[in-house]
């Protein structure tokens, strides 16, 4: 039987090589992408955001760790178009390509405007703008 290889590598060696290759690529160190959020989860215990960001053809899994997630001024939701800045790396253990997000903003509407609209909606759903809660203004 003829053998077609000079060396045999473990999966760990391959993943480590790919991770090092990606980590040394300046293009992938700070990159801004835009797309639509899907599978968004705010992990309450850790404070991290987990999500996918997609366009019409492709998607990439993403994570935003608590230190960065705390700075987001709006509530991310599935279907929301966003602009993300971060880096692309390989999660070595799983061999998974992942976007590590450091900054997130809504695409189109400003973060403060969106946060204000989301707050108004939440308060209205709680009934805080209902006529029954209003008191007459003092003279």
C-alpha positions as CSV (number, residue, x, y, z in Angstrom):
1,X,0.0,0.0,0.0
2,X,1.4,3.4,-1.0
3,X,1.5,6.1,1.7
4,X,0.9,9.7,0.7
5,X,2.1,11.6,3.7
6,X,5.4,12.7,5.1
7,X,4.2,13.4,8.6
8,X,1.2,12.7,10.8
9,X,-0.1,15.4,13.1
10,X,-2.6,15.2,16.0
11,X,-5.7,17.3,15.9
12,X,-4.3,19.4,18.8
13,X,-1.2,20.2,16.7
14,X,-3.3,21.2,13.7
15,X,-5.6,23.4,15.8
16,X,-2.7,25.0,17.6
17,X,-1.0,25.7,14.3
18,X,-4.2,27.3,12.8
19,X,-4.8,29.3,16.0
20,X,-1.2,30.7,15.9
21,X,-1.6,31.4,12.2
22,X,-4.8,33.4,12.8
23,X,-3.5,35.1,15.9
24,X,-0.5,36.5,13.9
25,X,-2.6,37.8,11.0
26,X,-3.0,41.6,11.5
27,X,-6.1,41.7,9.3
28,X,-8.0,39.5,11.9
29,X,-6.8,41.4,15.0
30,X,-9.1,44.3,14.7
31,X,-11.9,44.0,12.2
32,X,-15.4,45.6,11.9
33,X,-18.2,43.6,10.4
34,X,-21.9,44.1,10.0
35,X,-24.8,41.7,9.9
36,X,-27.9,40.4,11.6
37,X,-27.9,39.0,15.1
38,X,-29.3,35.5,15.6
39,X,-29.3,32.9,18.4
40,X,-28.6,35.8,20.8
41,X,-28.2,34.8,24.4
42,X,-27.3,37.0,27.4
43,X,-25.8,34.5,29.8
44,X,-26.9,36.1,33.1
45,X,-24.5,34.2,35.3
46,X,-21.3,35.1,33.4
47,X,-22.6,38.3,31.8
48,X,-21.3,37.2,28.4
49,X,-23.2,37.6,25.1
50,X,-23.3,34.6,22.8
51,X,-24.7,35.0,19.3
52,X,-24.3,34.4,15.6
53,X,-24.0,37.3,13.1
54,X,-25.1,36.6,9.6
55,X,-25.7,38.2,6.2
56,X,-27.6,36.8,3.2
57,X,-25.0,34.0,2.6
58,X,-22.9,33.3,5.7
59,X,-22.7,33.4,9.4
60,X,-20.1,33.3,12.2
61,X,-20.5,32.5,15.8
62,X,-19.6,35.3,18.2
63,X,-18.9,36.0,21.9
64,X,-18.8,39.2,23.8
65,X,-17.3,38.9,27.2
66,X,-18.9,40.6,30.2
67,X,-16.3,43.4,30.4
68,X,-17.3,44.5,26.9
69,X,-21.0,43.5,27.1
70,X,-21.4,45.9,30.1
71,X,-20.6,48.8,27.9
72,X,-23.4,48.1,25.3
73,X,-26.0,50.9,25.7
74,X,-28.9,49.0,24.2
75,X,-30.4,45.5,24.5
76,X,-29.3,43.4,21.6
77,X,-32.1,41.2,20.1
78,X,-32.4,38.5,17.4
79,X,-33.0,40.0,14.0
80,X,-31.3,43.3,14.9
81,X,-28.7,44.6,12.4
82,X,-25.5,45.5,14.1
83,X,-21.9,46.7,13.5
84,X,-19.3,44.7,15.5
85,X,-15.7,45.4,16.1
86,X,-13.4,42.7,17.4
87,X,-11.1,39.9,16.3
88,X,-11.5,36.6,14.6
89,X,-9.8,33.7,16.3
90,X,-9.9,30.0,16.5
91,X,-11.2,28.4,19.7
92,X,-8.5,25.8,19.8
93,X,-10.2,23.2,21.9
94,X,-13.2,22.8,19.5
95,X,-11.5,24.0,16.3
96,X,-14.2,26.5,16.0
97,X,-13.8,29.9,14.2
98,X,-15.3,32.6,16.3
99,X,-15.7,36.4,16.4
100,X,-14.6,37.9,19.6
101,X,-16.6,41.1,19.9
102,X,-15.3,44.2,21.8
103,X,-17.8,46.8,20.6
104,X,-21.4,46.5,19.3
105,X,-23.7,49.2,18.0
106,X,-27.0,49.1,16.1
107,X,-26.7,49.6,12.4
108,X,-28.7,52.6,11.4
109,X,-30.2,53.9,14.6
110,X,-28.0,55.4,17.3
111,X,-27.5,53.3,20.5
112,X,-28.9,56.0,22.8
113,X,-32.0,56.4,20.7
114,X,-32.5,52.7,20.6
115,X,-32.0,52.3,24.3
116,X,-34.5,55.1,25.0
117,X,-37.1,53.5,22.7
118,X,-36.6,50.1,24.3
119,X,-37.0,51.7,27.8
120,X,-40.2,53.4,26.7
121,X,-41.6,50.2,25.3
122,X,-40.7,48.2,28.5
123,X,-42.3,50.9,30.8
124,X,-45.4,51.0,28.6
125,X,-45.7,47.2,28.8
126,X,-45.5,47.5,32.6
127,X,-48.4,49.9,32.4
128,X,-46.5,52.8,33.8
129,X,-47.9,55.2,31.2
130,X,-51.5,54.1,31.8
131,X,-54.1,56.9,32.6
132,X,-54.8,55.2,35.9
133,X,-51.3,55.9,37.2
134,X,-51.4,59.6,36.3
135,X,-51.8,62.1,39.1
136,X,-53.1,65.7,38.7
137,X,-50.4,68.3,38.6
138,X,-50.3,70.6,41.6
139,X,-51.2,74.2,41.0
